[in-house]
Amino acid sequence: MIKSGCQWRMLPKDFPPYSMVHSFYRRCRIKGVWEKVMHELVKTSRIKYERSENPSYSIIHKVLKPQESQKK
């Protein structure tokens, strides 16, 4: 997985056939399932950290690599 990313034909052997996995992914994407899942994950995370469920604006945060943080 690290080498190939997520190429459908190179899924691990314990997954169903790639055509079935791709079909499931595609149907979920078209129906908006992934968008809903991401929205719920953000909402759950915000509640966990005692924040409002719906952010009023976005913050872009850059995570420094260990060598970058030592330079500063």
Distance bins in CASP14 RR format, pairs under 12 A and 6 or more apart:
PFRMAT RR
TARGET T0000
AUTHOR 0000-0000-0000
RMODE 2
METHOD distances of the structure
MODEL  1
1 7 0 0 0 0 1 0 0 0 0 0 0
1 10 1 0 0 1 0 0 0 0 0 0 0
1 11 0 0 0 0 1 0 0 0 0 0 0
1 12 1 0 0 1 0 0 0 0 0 0 0
1 13 0 0 0 0 0 1 0 0 0 0 0
1 15 0 0 0 0 0 1 0 0 0 0 0
2 10 0 0 0 0 0 1 0 0 0 0 0
2 12 0 0 0 0 0 1 0 0 0 0 0
3 10 0 0 0 0 1 0 0 0 0 0 0
4 10 1 0 1 0 0 0 0 0 0 0 0
4 11 0 0 0 0 1 0 0 0 0 0 0
4 12 0 0 0 0 0 1 0 0 0 0 0
4 18 0 0 0 0 0 1 0 0 0 0 0
5 11 0 0 0 0 0 1 0 0 0 0 0
5 12 0 0 0 0 0 1 0 0 0 0 0
6 12 0 0 0 0 0 1 0 0 0 0 0
6 15 0 0 0 0 0 1 0 0 0 0 0
6 18 0 0 0 0 0 1 0 0 0 0 0
6 21 0 0 0 0 1 0 0 0 0 0 0
6 22 0 0 0 0 0 1 0 0 0 0 0
6 25 0 0 0 0 1 0 0 0 0 0 0
7 18 0 0 0 0 1 0 0 0 0 0 0
7 21 0 0 0 0 0 1 0 0 0 0 0
7 22 0 0 0 0 0 1 0 0 0 0 0
8 15 0 0 0 0 1 0 0 0 0 0 0
8 16 0 0 0 0 0 1 0 0 0 0 0
8 17 0 0 0 0 1 0 0 0 0 0 0
8 18 1 0 1 0 0 0 0 0 0 0 0
8 19 1 0 0 1 0 0 0 0 0 0 0
8 20 0 0 0 0 0 1 0 0 0 0 0
8 21 1 0 0 1 0 0 0 0 0 0 0
8 22 1 0 1 0 0 0 0 0 0 0 0
8 23 0 0 0 0 0 1 0 0 0 0 0
8 24 0 0 0 0 0 1 0 0 0 0 0
8 25 0 0 0 0 1 0 0 0 0 0 0
8 26 0 0 0 0 0 1 0 0 0 0 0
9 15 0 0 0 0 0 1 0 0 0 0 0
9 17 0 0 0 0 1 0 0 0 0 0 0
9 18 1 0 1 0 0 0 0 0 0 0 0
9 19 0 0 0 0 1 0 0 0 0 0 0
9 21 0 0 0 0 0 1 0 0 0 0 0
9 22 0 0 0 0 1 0 0 0 0 0 0
10 18 0 0 0 0 1 0 0 0 0 0 0
10 21 0 0 0 0 0 1 0 0 0 0 0
11 17 0 0 0 0 1 0 0 0 0 0 0
11 18 1 0 1 0 0 0 0 0 0 0 0
11 19 0 0 0 0 0 1 0 0 0 0 0
11 20 0 0 0 0 0 1 0 0 0 0 0
11 21 1 0 0 1 0 0 0 0 0 0 0
11 22 0 0 0 0 1 0 0 0 0 0 0
11 24 0 0 0 0 0 1 0 0 0 0 0
11 25 0 0 0 0 0 1 0 0 0 0 0
12 18 0 0 0 0 0 1 0 0 0 0 0
12 21 0 0 0 0 0 1 0 0 0 0 0
14 21 0 0 0 0 0 1 0 0 0 0 0
15 21 1 0 1 0 0 0 0 0 0 0 0
15 22 0 0 0 0 0 1 0 0 0 0 0
15 24 0 0 0 0 0 1 0 0 0 0 0
15 25 0 0 0 0 0 1 0 0 0 0 0
16 22 0 0 0 0 0 1 0 0 0 0 0
16 23 0 0 0 0 1 0 0 0 0 0 0
16 24 0 0 0 0 1 0 0 0 0 0 0
16 25 0 0 0 0 0 1 0 0 0 0 0
17 23 0 0 0 0 1 0 0 0 0 0 0
17 24 0 0 0 0 0 1 0 0 0 0 0
18 24 0 0 0 0 0 1 0 0 0 0 0
18 25 0 0 0 0 0 1 0 0 0 0 0
18 26 0 0 0 0 0 1 0 0 0 0 0
19 25 0 0 0 0 0 1 0 0 0 0 0
19 26 0 0 0 0 0 1 0 0 0 0 0
20 26 0 0 0 0 0 1 0 0 0 0 0
20 27 0 0 0 0 0 1 0 0 0 0 0
21 27 0 0 0 0 0 1 0 0 0 0 0
21 28 0 0 0 0 0 1 0 0 0 0 0
22 28 0 0 0 0 0 1 0 0 0 0 0
22 29 0 0 0 0 0 1 0 0 0 0 0
23 29 0 0 0 0 0 1 0 0 0 0 0
23 30 0 0 0 0 0 1 0 0 0 0 0
24 30 0 0 0 0 0 1 0 0 0 0 0
24 31 0 0 0 0 0 1 0 0 0 0 0
24 33 0 0 0 0 1 0 0 0 0 0 0
24 34 0 0 0 0 0 1 0 0 0 0 0
25 31 0 0 0 0 0 1 0 0 0 0 0
25 32 0 0 0 0 0 1 0 0 0 0 0
25 33 0 0 0 0 1 0 0 0 0 0 0
25 34 0 0 0 0 1 0 0 0 0 0 0
26 32 0 0 0 0 0 1 0 0 0 0 0
26 33 0 0 0 0 0 1 0 0 0 0 0
26 34 0 0 0 0 0 1 0 0 0 0 0
27 33 0 0 0 0 1 0 0 0 0 0 0
27 34 0 0 0 0 0 1 0 0 0 0 0
28 34 1 0 1 0 0 0 0 0 0 0 0
28 35 0 0 0 0 1 0 0 0 0 0 0
28 36 0 0 0 0 1 0 0 0 0 0 0
28 37 0 0 0 0 1 0 0 0 0 0 0
28 38 0 0 0 0 0 1 0 0 0 0 0
29 35 0 0 0 0 1 0 0 0 0 0 0
29 36 0 0 0 0 0 1 0 0 0 0 0
29 37 0 0 0 0 0 1 0 0 0 0 0
29 38 0 0 0 0 0 1 0 0 0 0 0
31 37 0 0 0 0 0 1 0 0 0 0 0
32 38 0 0 0 0 1 0 0 0 0 0 0
32 39 0 0 0 0 0 1 0 0 0 0 0
33 39 0 0 0 0 0 1 0 0 0 0 0
33 40 0 0 0 0 0 1 0 0 0 0 0
34 40 0 0 0 0 0 1 0 0 0 0 0
34 41 0 0 0 0 0 1 0 0 0 0 0
35 41 0 0 0 0 0 1 0 0 0 0 0
35 42 0 0 0 0 0 1 0 0 0 0 0
36 42 0 0 0 0 0 1 0 0 0 0 0
36 43 0 0 0 0 0 1 0 0 0 0 0
37 43 0 0 0 0 0 1 0 0 0 0 0
37 44 0 0 0 0 0 1 0 0 0 0 0
38 44 0 0 0 0 0 1 0 0 0 0 0
38 45 0 0 0 0 0 1 0 0 0 0 0
39 45 0 0 0 0 0 1 0 0 0 0 0
39 46 0 0 0 0 0 1 0 0 0 0 0
39 53 0 0 0 0 1 0 0 0 0 0 0
39 54 0 0 0 0 1 0 0 0 0 0 0
39 55 0 0 0 0 0 1 0 0 0 0 0
40 46 0 0 0 0 0 1 0 0 0 0 0
40 47 0 0 0 0 0 1 0 0 0 0 0
40 53 0 0 0 0 0 1 0 0 0 0 0
41 47 0 0 0 0 0 1 0 0 0 0 0
41 48 0 0 0 0 0 1 0 0 0 0 0
41 53 0 0 0 0 0 1 0 0 0 0 0
42 48 0 0 0 0 0 1 0 0 0 0 0
42 49 0 0 0 0 0 1 0 0 0 0 0
42 51 0 0 0 0 1 0 0 0 0 0 0
42 52 0 0 0 0 0 1 0 0 0 0 0
42 53 0 0 0 0 1 0 0 0 0 0 0
42 54 0 0 0 0 1 0 0 0 0 0 0
42 55 1 0 0 1 0 0 0 0 0 0 0
42 58 0 0 0 0 0 1 0 0 0 0 0
43 49 0 0 0 0 0 1 0 0 0 0 0
43 51 0 0 0 0 1 0 0 0 0 0 0
43 52 0 0 0 0 1 0 0 0 0 0 0
43 53 1 0 1 0 0 0 0 0 0 0 0
43 54 1 0 0 1 0 0 0 0 0 0 0
43 55 0 0 0 0 1 0 0 0 0 0 0
44 51 0 0 0 0 0 1 0 0 0 0 0
44 53 0 0 0 0 1 0 0 0 0 0 0
45 51 0 0 0 0 1 0 0 0 0 0 0
45 52 0 0 0 0 0 1 0 0 0 0 0
45 53 0 0 0 0 1 0 0 0 0 0 0
45 55 0 0 0 0 0 1 0 0 0 0 0
46 52 1 0 0 1 0 0 0 0 0 0 0
46 53 1 0 1 0 0 0 0 0 0 0 0
46 54 1 0 0 1 0 0 0 0 0 0 0
46 55 1 0 0 1 0 0 0 0 0 0 0
46 56 0 0 0 0 0 1 0 0 0 0 0
47 53 1 0 0 1 0 0 0 0 0 0 0
47 54 0 0 0 0 0 1 0 0 0 0 0
47 55 0 0 0 0 0 1 0 0 0 0 0
49 55 0 0 0 0 0 1 0 0 0 0 0
51 59 0 0 0 0 0 1 0 0 0 0 0
62 68 0 0 0 0 1 0 0 0 0 0 0
62 69 0 0 0 0 0 1 0 0 0 0 0
63 69 0 0 0 0 1 0 0 0 0 0 0
64 70 0 0 0 0 1 0 0 0 0 0 0
64 71 0 0 0 0 1 0 0 0 0 0 0
64 72 1 0 0 1 0 0 0 0 0 0 0
65 71 0 0 0 0 1 0 0 0 0 0 0
65 72 0 0 0 0 0 1 0 0 0 0 0
66 72 0 0 0 0 0 1 0 0 0 0 0
END
